[in-house]
Amino acid sequence: MPARCASVHLLGDALDKWEALGREIHSPIPENFHLIALQNLVPKSLAETMAAQPLLNKFSEAIAFVRRQVADHRHATQVQVVQRQ
């Protein structure tokens, strides 16, 4: 079980490490275990958002949603940096 990330800012790196670790395990892991672990990895607010959306009850949809959240956060951060300059 991965440790919960404190923020979306830290989630991208933690998600990459978690997925790399999953590739190192050479036995099949049930999809629902992946989903539970992902829900434990993401920040609490994001986990609550995921729980409230019934369409995110499959790992493939949930991981795509989380990746979009990370990408959106990175984009927003880049925009803020450019605006400050």
Number of C-alpha atoms within 10 A of each C-alpha: 11 15 13 17 18 13 13 21 16 13 21 20 13 18 20 11 13 17 13 11 10 14 11 8 9 7 8 8 10 9 12 12 12 19 19 14 17 23 22 16 21 25 19 16 12 17 16 12 10 18 14 11 10 8 10 17 15 13 19 12 13 20 17 12 15 21 15 12 17 19 15 13 16 15 12 12 13 12 11 11 10 9 8 7 5
